[in-house]
Amino acid sequence: MRYVKIGALALLSILFAAAAFLIVSDRMGQPTPPDPASLIAKAARYHVRIERDNFGVPHIVGPRDADVAFGMAYAHSEDDFSTIQQVALAVRGQLAATEGPKAGVTDYLVRLFRIWETVNAKYESDLPPDLRQVLEGYADGVNYYAALHPDQVMRGLLPFTGKDVVAGFVFKLPFFYGLDHVLMKLTSPEGGAISNSGKSAYLLTDRALPVGSNAVAVAPSRAADGATRLLVNSHQPYSGPVSWYEAVLDSGEGWHVAGGFFPGSPFMLHGHNQHLGWANTVNGPDLVDVYKLTINPANPNQYRLDGQWRDFQKSDAKIRVKIWGPLIWTVHREVLWAEQGPVMKTAQGAFAIRYAGIGNVQPPLQYFRLNKPAILRNGARPCGCKRSPA
């Protein structure tokens, strides 16, 4: 019995030492977080006022668009910092390090879609300086809040950057037209989707997700008081990465909007500015093409295209997965890419996927320009209203 106890203690000691080694090795392999003082110092670049109305809605005023973006990030962080963090970690492919194996699929998709290769390659070339200033102002606002509230910050979040905002658009938008349903059908006969609400966001679900939208516009000629009204209800969940956050932005550079925002982004997605209003909806257009590939029987690393065998582009997805407590295990998964796009190998064969928006980083630019419509050259407003007297 004595030797059994000694053996058990020795085994426990070995297991404890191995776990400690894995924890220390993982942490040493991660980037060193920035000095909070440096994040706080950046706040001096911005001049913004945040006032809340009786409903708690923030009204954010600043001389520049970047000032307003900074204030927007800080106000939203005050109200829902946890979701902003969740979005950032998900679009970086780092969610499994905090949520465990159930988040591994999302982390893999970030690698499969080459989200960060696209963002890093095109952030400066495809996005103009005025937009990048707004993106980086928003990021500085998130970082400023995080530096002042270090007890709320998840390991690995900082620094939040403008590229994180862009990556959120690049990764999430295809799911609004059902890319996740297509992927699930390829891998599972039962289908499924990626959850978009609450704590289960970015995790696989077999439940049907409620979708739908309503938008009603009333012209002045139809209103007893001569006012224009816009009613928008897009049936979003009450929490999670696609839950609406209401705010009013007013920049001295002409960015003046009131409406709904998603966590992790400074751009109003539905509501109105001083000239016009709009709504958004999800839909099911045919925006995804799936190609069943013919694999070389003599070389499984090749596929047939235009009568020739082509090599897959291959990379290794290193996914950090939380096992228990602080114990993180790094899982390696092969990532394949064909001429058409990302490749999935399933029991039914190998499939390449091509979808609308692949390789495009400009959705944030489109929303920013929509938020700030220009005055038409003939002096008319985009809504058709006459120019008000000077």
KOLMI-681159 format. One record per atom (N, C-alpha, C, O, CB): x, y, z. Coordinates in steps of 0.1 Angstrom, whole numbers, plus 5000, padded with zeros to 4 digits. Each point is the difference from the previous one (the first is absolute). Glycine has a CB too. Example, Ala and Ser with C-alpha at 12.3 -4.5 7.8 and 13.67 -1.06 7.14 Angstrom:
KOLMI-681159
513249435078 499150125000 500950125000 501050005007 497149885005 501550234981 500950115000 499250115008 500550115001 500749834977 
***
This chain:
KOLMI-681159
500849885000 499250125000 500950135000 499750104994 498549775018 502950124996 500950115000 500550044987 500150114996 500549825027 499849964969 500650034987 498950054990 500350084991 501449745013 497150144998 498950054991 499850155003 499950084990 499049695010 501250275013 499850145003 501250084994 499850114995 498949835026 502550014980 501150074995 499950014985 500350114994 501149805025 498249994974 499850004986 498950104996 500250074990 500549695009 498250245008 499050104997 500450145002 499750094992 498649745015 502550205004 500550135002 501050044989 500050124995 499749855030 501149934971 501050034989 499250044987 500450094993 501349755018 497350084986 499250024988 499450145000 500050074991 499649685007 499850285014 499350145001 501150114999 499750104994 498549805021 503050084990 501050104999 500450024985 500250114996 500749825027 499249954970 500450014986 498950084992 500350084992 501049705010 497450185001 498950074993 500050155003 499750084991 499049705010 501550255012 500050145004 501150084993 499850114995 499249825027 502250004977 501250074994 499750024985 500450104994 501149795023 497950014977 499750004985 499050124997 500150074991 500349685007 498650255011 499050114998 500650145002 499750094992 498549755016 502650175002 500750135003 500950034988 500150124996 499849845029 500849944969 500850034989 499250054988 500450094993 501249735015 497350124990 499150044988 499550145002 500050084991 499449685006 500250275015 499550135003 501050114998 499850104994 498649805023 502850084989 501150094999 500450024985 500350114995 500549835028 499449944970 500450014986 499050074991 500450084992 500849715012 497550194999 499050074992 500150155002 499950084991 498649725010 501650245012 500050145003 501250074995 500050124995 498749845025 502549974980 501250064995 499950024985 500750084994 500649815025 497950024974 499950014986 499150114995 499950024988 500649745012 498750305009 499150114996 500650135001 501050035007 497249835001 501350244983 500650135000 499950075014 499049985007 500450044969 501550065027 500050075013 498950114999 500150084990 502449875014 496650065005 499050114999 500650145001 501050015007 497349835003 501150264984 500650135000 499950065014 499149965008 500350074968 501450075027 500050075012 498750095001 499850084991 502749935010 496649975009 498850075001 500250154999 499250084995 499849745018 502150234992 500350154999 500150054986 499650114997 501649875025 499349934969 500150044986 498650014994 499850094991 502549815007 496850025006 498750004994 499250125006 499250074992 500849685006 500250295014 499450115006 500550134994 499350104998 500449785024 501650124975 500650124994 499450044987 499950114996 502349835016 497449964980 499550024987 498650085001 499650064990 501649735001 498250205020 498750065001 500150154999 499050074997 500249755018 502050244988 500250144999 499850064986 499950124998 501649865022 498649934970 499850044986 498650044997 499750064990 502249795004 497150105014 498650014997 499350105009 500350025011 499849754981 498950305002 499250105007 498549964997 499550014989 502350175009 497549775012 498749954998 499150025013 500650005011 500349834972 497950195015 499050015011 499049894999 499449994989 501050265013 499349685009 499049895000 499050045010 500250025012 501549814981 497050195002 498950035009 498949894998 499849964988 500850295012 498849715010 498949904999 498750065003 499850095009 501849734998 497450144985 498650055002 499349925010 500749925007 499250164969 498949955026 499249935011 499949854998 499749935010 499050284993 501549744985 500049864997 501449945001 500149874998 497950164988 503050055017 501349945001 500850004986 501149955000 498149925020 500150184970 500650004987 501150104999 499850125003 498149804987 503350045006 501150105000 499950094987 499849964989 501749885023 498750294990 500150104990 501450055000 500550055010 497150024992 503249904987 501450024999 500350114991 499749994988 500749765017 500350354999 500350124992 501550035001 500649995010 497150104995 502849944983 501550034999 500350074987 499250004991 501349805022 500650274987 500350084988 500449924988 499850054988 500950135027 499849704987 500549924988 499249865001 499549965010 502850164990 497749824988 499449865000 500849915009 499449915007 499850134969 502149975024 500849915009 499750025015 500049915007 501850094975 497950135022 499650035013 498749935004 499949945011 501350284988 497949784992 498749945003 500149855000 499449935009 499550264980 501949755002 500249865001 500749955013 499649905006 500650104969 500750085030 500649985013 499050005011 499949915008 502250194984 497050005008 499050015010 499049894999 499549955010 500850294990 499349724988 499149894997 500549875006 499349935007 499950184972 502149865019 500649885006 500050005015 499749905006 501750094974 498950135026 500050005014 498649995006 499849925010 502250234989 497049914995 498649995005 499549864999 499449955010 500250294984 500749704995 499549864998 500749905009 499449915006 500150144970 501849985027 500749925009 499550015014 500049905008 502050134978 497550095018 499450025013 498849915002 499749955011 501150284989 498549754989 498749925001 500249854997 499249925005 499650294988 502149754998 500149864996 501449974996 500249954989 497450065004 503450015015 501449974997 500249854997 500849964992 499950245022 498549724993 500249854999 499749954986 500749924994 498850065030 499550084970 499749964986 501050054990 500349934990 497350075016 502950124996 501050064991 501249915000 500649974990 498550265014 501349725008 501149915002 499749874992 500949944994 499750165028 498249854980 499749874994 500150014985 500549914993 497950045026 501150164975 500150024986 501450014995 500449934990 497550195011 503049955006 501450014997 500749875000 500749974990 499350265019 499849695001 500749875001 499549914990 500749924994 499650115030 498449974973 499449914989 500650034987 500449914993 497550085020 502150144983 500550034986 501549994999 500650004989 497550155008 502649845014 501449975000 500349854999 501149954998 499350265015 498649714989 500149855001 500649965013 500849915001 499550094975 499450075035 500649975013 498949975011 500350015012 501650144982 496949825001 498949995010 500149875008 499649995012 499050144973 502049765009 500149875007 500950015012 499949925009 499649974969 501450215022 500950015011 499350055013 500549985011 501350074973 497050005014 499250045012 498749925001 499549985011 501450254987 498549724991 498849935000 500149854999 499149925002 499950274988 502249765007 500249855000 499849954986 499850074990 499649925033 500649874976 499949934987 498850044992 500050004987 501249825023 497750224996 498750034993 500250124990 499250024991 499549885028 502350184984 500350124991 501049974990 500450094992 499050065026 501149734981 501149964991 499650024985 500850034992 500149825025 497850124980 499650014986 500150144995 500550034989 497949785015 501150295004 500150144996 501550044998 500350074990 497549985022 503049914997 501550034999 500549954987 500950064993 499349945032 499449874972 500549944987 499550084988 500850014990 499349765022 498650274988 499550074989 500750134997 500250044989 497649865016 502750175006 500750124998 501349974992 500450084991 498750015031 501649804981 501149964992 499749964986 500650034990 500549905031 497849994978 499649944987 499650114990 500450004988 498849805024 500250314993 499650114991 501150104998 499850104993 497949875015 503450014998 501250094999 499650155004 500350094993 500649764989 498450165029 499550135004 501250095002 500050124995 498049785016 503050064997 501050095003 501150024989 500650114999 499049825025 500549974967 500950024989 499450114991 500750094995 500049675006 498050244998 499350104992 500150145006 500350104994 498149724998 501350195021 500050135007 501450065000 500250124997 497949805018 502950004989 501450055000 500550054987 500750094999 499749755020 499150094970 500550034987 499350134994 500650074992 499949695004 498350265008 499250114993 499650115009 499350094996 499949734990 501150185027 499650105009 500450144996 499250094999 500949755019 501150184978 500550134996 499850034985 499750114996 502049875022 498349924974 499950024985 498550024996 499750084991 502349785005 497150085011 498650004995 499150095009 498850024996 501549754995 500250285020 499250085009 500750145001 501150015003 498049795010 500150314984 500650135000 500450055014 499549955010 499150104969 502250065021 500550045013 498950055010 500149985012 502050094976 496950005006 498950055009 499349895007 499650015012 500150194973 500149695008 499449885007 500949945010 499649965011 499150004968 502650025017 500949945010 500150085013 500249955010 501149954970 498650245019 500150085012 498849975009 500150005012 501150184975 497649805006 498849965008 500249875007 499749985012 498850164972 501949765008 500249875005 501050005012 499849935010 499849974968 501550175021 501050005010 499650095012 500349975012 501450004971 497450135014 499450075012 499149925008 500050005012 500150204974 499149715007 499249915007 500849905008 499749975012 498650054970 502749935012 500949915007 500650065013 500149945010 500449944968 500050255021 500550075011 499050015011 500450005012 501250124973 497249905011 498950015011 499849885007 499950005013 499050164973 501149725007 499949875007 501249985009 499949965012 498849954969 502550125014 501349985008 500050095012 500549965011 500749984968 498350185020 499950105011 499149945011 500450015012 500150194972 498449765012 499149945011 500749885006 499949985012 498050104975 502749835005 500649885005 501250045010 500149935010 499349944969 501350235017 501150045009 499550055014 500749995010 500750074969 497550015021 499450055012 499349895008 499750025012 500050204977 500049675005 499249895007 500749874997 499449914994 498450215004 503549865007 500849884997 499349875005 500349894994 501850255006 497149875010 499449885006 499049944990 499549895002 500850205021 499249994967 499049954991 500649944987 499349954992 499150225017 502949844989 500749974988 500349854999 500749955009 500250294990 498749704990 500449864998 501550004995 500550094993 497149845001 503149965009 501449994996 500049994985 499349924994 501349965028 500350194972 500250004986 499350104992 500250024988 500249755015 498750315003 499250104993 500850114995 499950054989 498149895025 502850124995 500750124997 501349984992 500849915003 498250195018 501349994970 499250124996 498949964990 500349934990 501750225015 496949914996 498950004990 500450104989 500650105003 497649835014 501650034971 500550094989 498950024990 498949945000 503449975003 497950194988 499150024989 499849884991 499049984994 501750265007 500449684998 499849884992 499049905006 499449934992 503050105000 497549975021 499049925006 498650034996 499149924997 502450065023 498250154978 498750054995 499749954986 499049944997 501250265018 500849814976 499949964987 499849854999 499249954992 502250245000 499449735016 499949865000 498649955004 499549904995 502950095010 497050095004 498649975004 499050004988 499249914999 501350185024 499750014969 499150014988 500349894990 499149934995 500850325008 501449724995 500449904990 499549865004 499649924992 502450225002 498149845019 499649865005 498549995001 499449894996 502850105016 497150114994 498649985003 499050024989 499049934999 501750145023 499650024969 499050044990 499549884991 498849994997 502250235003 499949684996 499549894992 499049915007 499249944994 502950064995 497950005025 499049925007 498650064999 499049935002 502850005013 498150204981 498750064999 499349954988 498750024999 502150185013 499949754978 499349944989 500149855000 499749934990 500750284997 500049735024 499949855002 501249924996 499949884998 497850164998 503550025004 501249924997 500249895011 500449894996 500650314993 498749825023 500149905010 499149884998 500449895002 500350295014 498149844978 499149894997 500649924989 499949875001 498150265006 502649934983 500749924990 501149925005 500149884996 499350304988 501449875025 501249935005 499549885009 500549894999 500850325001 497649815007 499549905009 499449884992 500249895003 499350285014 499949864971 499449904992 501149914994 499949884998 498250274997 503149915002 501149924995 500649915010 500549894997 500050304988 499449845028 500749925010 499049925008 500449905007 501350274995 497049864998 499149935008 498649994993 499550104995 501649985026 498449804977 498749984993 498950075007 499050054994 501849734998 499350245021 498950075008 500150154998 499150075003 500949755013 501150234978 500150154998 500450065014 500649945008 497850064973 501150135020 500350075012 500550144997 499950044988 500749755024 499850294998 500450134998 500950045011 500349935009 497650134979 502750065011 500850065011 499150105007 499450094995 502849884992 497750015026 499150095009 500550144999 501250034999 498349775016 499550294986 500450145000 499550085012 499950125000 499949874975 499849945036 499550075011 500649955013 500449895002 497550144986 502150075022 500449975014 501449935001 500950024992 496749965013 502549945006 501249935003 500349894990 501249954999 498450105025 499449904968 500349904990 500450054987 500249924991 498149955020 501950264988 500450064987 501349944995 500949985008 497950234999 501249774980 501249944993 500149855002 501049944995 500150285007 498049725005 500149865003 499049934991 499050064996 501749975027 499549844974 499149934991 498749985007 499949985012 502049904977 497050125003 498749975006 499249924989 500150024988 499950195026 499149704991 499149934991 498650065001 499049954994 502349845009 498550325004 498750075001 499950104989 500950074996 499149905029 498850044970 499750094989 500150145006 499450035010 499149814978 502250255006 500250145005 498950084995 499750014988 502849975013 496850105008 498950084995 500550124991 501050075004 497749875017 500750084968 500450114991 498850074995 498949945000 503249934993 498150255003 498850084994 500350145003 500950045008 497549774996 500950284989 500250145001 498750074996 499249964992 503250025003 497450145011 498950094996 500650144999 500950045008 497449825004 501350214978 500350144998 498850074994 499549964989 503049995008 497150165009 498950084995 500450144999 500450065010 497949785000 501550224978 500350154999 498750074997 499149954992 503250004999 497550165016 498850084998 500450144994 500850075007 498049815012 500750154970 500450134993 499250125007 499049975006 501549914972 500050245021 499350115006 498650024995 499150045008 503050074994 497649854985 498750014995 499049915006 498850014999 502250064980 499549825028 499249905007 499850035015 499449925007 501349914975 500050275023 500050025014 499250135003 500150104993 502149795010 497050105008 499150115003 500850135004 499650114998 498749735010 502950144998 500950115004 501050044989 500950085003 498749855021 500450004965 501050034989 501449955003 500950054993 497750145002 501649725014 501349955004 500349874992 499149934996 500750185027 501549874975 500449874994 500449915011 500750045010 500150074969 498849765020 500349905010 500549884994 499649954989 498650145026 502749844993 500649884995 500049905012 500650035011 500950094972 497849775015 499949905011 500949884995 499849944989 497950135018 503349895001 500949894997 500049905011 500150035012 501350124974 498349725010 500149895010 500649884993 499349934992 498750165021 503349884989 500749904993 500049865007 500749914996 500650274993 498049815022 499949885008 501349945004 500349884999 497750074988 502950135018 501349965005 499949945014 499050045007 502150134978 499849755019 500049955014 500250115010 500550114996 500349674996 498950205020 500250105011 501450015005 500350105007 497349874999 503249934991 501450005004 500849934990 499549934992 499850085032 502150024977 500949934991 500550094989 499750125000 499149685004 502050154987 500750084990 499250084990 500550094993 501349755010 496950124995 499150074991 498850055007 498950014994 501949844987 499450195031 498950075008 500250154998 501150055000 498749765017 499150264981 500150144997 500450085013 499549975011 498850004971 502550135015 500450105011 499650144994 500550044990 501449815019 497250224998 499650134996 500950115004 500450015011 497249904990 502750184990 500850115002 499750124990 499449974990 502449885020 498650274994 500050114991 501450064999 500650035010 496950024997 502949974981 501450054997 499850144993 499250014991 501849755007 499950335006 499950144994 501550054999 500550055010 497149994999 502949954979 501450054997 500050134993 499150034992 501749735007 500150325004 500250134993 500449984986 499950104992 500750005029 499749784975 500449974986 498849954992 500249954989 502250015018 496450044999 498849964992 499549875003 499049954993 501850204990 499749775026 499549875003 499050015011 500350025012 501949874982 496550115002 498950025010 499049904998 499250014990 501250245010 499549655008 499149884999 499449975013 500550035011 500949884970 497450025018 499449955012 499449874996 499249994991 500350245018 500849664999 499449874997 500849895006 500550015012 498850084967 500749795015 500649885005 501449974996 500350014988 497449915014 503150035007 501449964997 500249865006 499349965009 501550284992 500249694993 500449875005 501250015008 500850094998 498249804982 501250035030 501250005009 501249984991 500149914991 498650005028 502350174984 501349994993 500150094987 500949984992 499249795017 498950324989 500050084988 499450145003 499150015007 500749784978 500850315009 499550145002 498950044990 499650125001 502749935009 497449874981 499150044989 498549965002 499749895004 502250104981 497250115013 498649985002 499649914988 500250034989 499450195023 499749674991 499649914990 498550024996 499649974989 502149865020 497550225000 498750044996 499550115009 500350015012 499249774979 499750315003 499650125007 499950124990 499549984989 501549945033 499550194982 499950124991 501250105003 500550005011 497049974987 502850114991 500850115002 499250134997 498849995000 503349884994 498550245004 499250124998 499350014987 499250094997 502450025018 498749794976 499550014986 499049884997 499150024993 503050105000 498249765012 499349884996 500149905011 500850015009 499650044967 498749855023 500049895009 500049874992 499649994989 499250145029 501649764989 500049874993 499949885010 500150025012 501350084970 498349795013 499949885008 500849894994 500450014988 497350055020 502549834999 500849884995 499149885003 499250005008 503150114996 498049784988 499349885002 501049884996 500950034993 496850075003 502049795009 500749884995 499249944988 498850034999 502249925024 499749974969 499349954988 500749874996 501049975005 498350274988 500149704997 500649874995 500350004986 499749914993 499149985024 501950224978 500449994986 501149904997 500749955009 498750294989 500749724989 501049904997 501450064998 500350044989 497949825000 502550155022 501350075000 501249915003 501150055003 497750165004 500949664994 501049905003 500049894989 499049954997 500850105028 501449934969 500249894991 500949895006 501050045006 498750124974 499949725019 500849895005 500449914989 499249964991 499550045030 502649974978 500649924989 500549875006 500850005010 499950214978 498849685007 500549875005 501349974992 499949994987 497749925019 503550075001 501249994993 500449854997 499649915008 501150305004 500049774977 500549874997 501449995005 500950084996 497749904984 501749925029 501349995007 500849904992 499649904995 499450165027 502349974976 500949924993 500249865008 500450015012 500850204979 498449685003 500149875008 501449975003 500349925010 497750004979 503050145004 501449975003 500650105010 501149985005 499149924972 499150215025 500550105009 498850085007 499450094993 502749934992 497649955027 498850065006 500250155003 499150075004 500449725006 501750264987 500250155002 499850084987 500450114999 501249835019 497849994972 499850074987 498549994996 499349905004 503150054989 497150155000 498649994995 500150044985 501050064995 498050005027 499949904970 500050024986 499350144997 498950025004 501149734992 500750334995 499450124996 500550034985 501250004998 498750095026 499249934967 500350034986 500949894994 501050034993 498850225012 499949634999 500749884994 501449985006 500749914995 498150144985 501650025031 501349985006 499849975015 499150055006 502050104976 499949785023 500049995015 500750125006 501150034996 499049725001 499250315013 500650115007 500249965014 499349925006 499550244979 502349905021 500249985014 499150095009 499950124997 502549824998 497150005016 499350095009 501050095007 501249965002 497149865002 501350304999 500850095009 499649955014 498949995004 501150214980 501149775024 499849945013 500650095011 501050064998 499049714991 499350235022 500650075012 499549925012 499149925000 500950314988 500649815023 499749935013 499250105009 500550115003 501649744995 496750115006 499250085009 500449965015 499749895004 498450144979 502550065024 500349985014 499050065009 499850125001 502749874994 496749925011 498850055007 500249975015 500149885004 498450084976 501550145028 500249985015 498749985006 499050074998 503050085002 497949735007 498749965006 500149995015 500949935005 498649944973 499650195029 499949995014 499649865004 498949964996 500650295006 501349685006 499749875005 499350005013 498949945003 503049974985 498750165021 499450025014 500850115007 501250005000 498149765001 500050345005 500650115007 501050074991 499750044989 500049845032 501550144983 501050064992 500849914990 500950054994 499450115025 499349714981 500749914991 499550014986 498849984997 501449865023 500750204971 499750014986 500849904992 501249985002 498450275001 499849694987 500649904992 499950054985 499050044996 500549775020 501650194977 500050054986 499849884991 500749904999 500950295006 497349834987 499649894990 500450054986 499950124997 498149815018 502549984977 500450034986 499049944990 499649885001 502850135007 497150074983 499149954990 500550054986 500450124999 497749885018 501849924973 500550034987 498950094993 498849985001 502549814997 499250324995 499250094993 500349994985 501250014997 498650155023 499249824972 500349984986 499350114992 498950055004 501249704999 500550294986 499550114991 500249964986 501049964996 499450225021 498549834975 500149984986 499850134992 499850105006 499349664997 500950234984 499950124992 498650075002 499950125000 501649784983 497550025020 498750065003 499850065014 499350105001 499849734983 501750125025 499950055014 500349895010 500749904997 497650264995 501249865020 500349905011 499449864997 499049994993 501150205023 500649714989 499649864997 499749935013 500750015010 500849994970 497449925019 499649925011 500049854995 499349974990 499350225021 502149724997 499949864996 499049935010 500250015012 502250004980 496649935002 499049935009 499949864995 500749954991 498050275012 500449715004 499749864996 499449994986 500149904994 499550045030 499850174971 499450004987 501050044989 499650004988 498250065023 503449994993 501050044990 500650135004 499950055011 498849834971 502150185009 500750125002 499250114992 499749994989 502649905014 497550225004 499250114994 500750135002 500550045011 497449844994 502150204984 500650145001 498850095000 499049984994 503149964994 498050175020 498950105002 500450134995 501150055003 498149825017 499950194972 500250144996 498750085004 498949954998 502649984982 498750185027 498950075005 500150154998 501150054999 498549775018 499350254982 500050154998 500850065012 499749985012 498150014975 503150105009 500750085011 501449935003 500750065008 497150025001 502549814985 501249945003 501250094996 500150054989 498949725008 501950255012 501250084997 499750155000 500950084996 500049734992 497950235017 499750154999 499950065014 499449945009 499350014970 502050165023 500150065013 499250135001 500150085010 502149824993 497050134986 499450134999 498650025006 499550115000 501849914980 498049885025 498750035007 500050115010 499150085000 500449684996 501650255013 500050125009 500050134993 499350095004 501949775012 499550154972 500050124993 498650034994 499650115000 502849854994 496949945001 498750024995 499050055010 499250094998 501249724986 499750135029 499150055010 500450145005 499150085003 500649695004 501650264993 500450145004 499550104990 499550115004 502549805008 498150064975 499550094990 498550015000 499450114998 502649844988 497349955018 498650005001 499650095012 499050074999 500849704991 501050225021 499750085012 500250154996 499350085006 501549735009 500050224976 500350144997 499850034985 500950024992 500849985026 497050004977 499850034986 500450144996 499750095008 498449744993 502450184987 500450134995 498850084995 499049944996 503349974999 497850225005 499050084994 500149994985 501150014994 498950155025 498949834974 500149984985 500450134994 499950115005 498349724996 502450164987 500750114994 499050124996 500350115001 501349734990 497150125006 499150114997 499450075012 499150084999 500349794981 501150095032 499550065012 498949935007 499650045011 501150174979 498749695004 498949925006 500649915010 501149954999 497550074980 500649955031 500449905010 499649864994 499249984991 500450185028 501149734986 499749874995 498649965002 499449914993 502950035012 497050125005 498649965002 499050084991 498849985000 501849975024 500050144968 499250084991 499550135007 499250074994 500149724995 501150245023 499650125007 500750124994 501149994994 498549885027 499850244980 500750134996 501050045010 499949975012 498050104976 503150005007 501050065009 499450105009 499350094995 502549874988 498550035030 499450105009 500750144998 501250004996 498349815021 499850304986 500650134998 501250025009 500149945011 497750154983 503249985001 501250025007 499750105012 500950035008 500549934972 
***
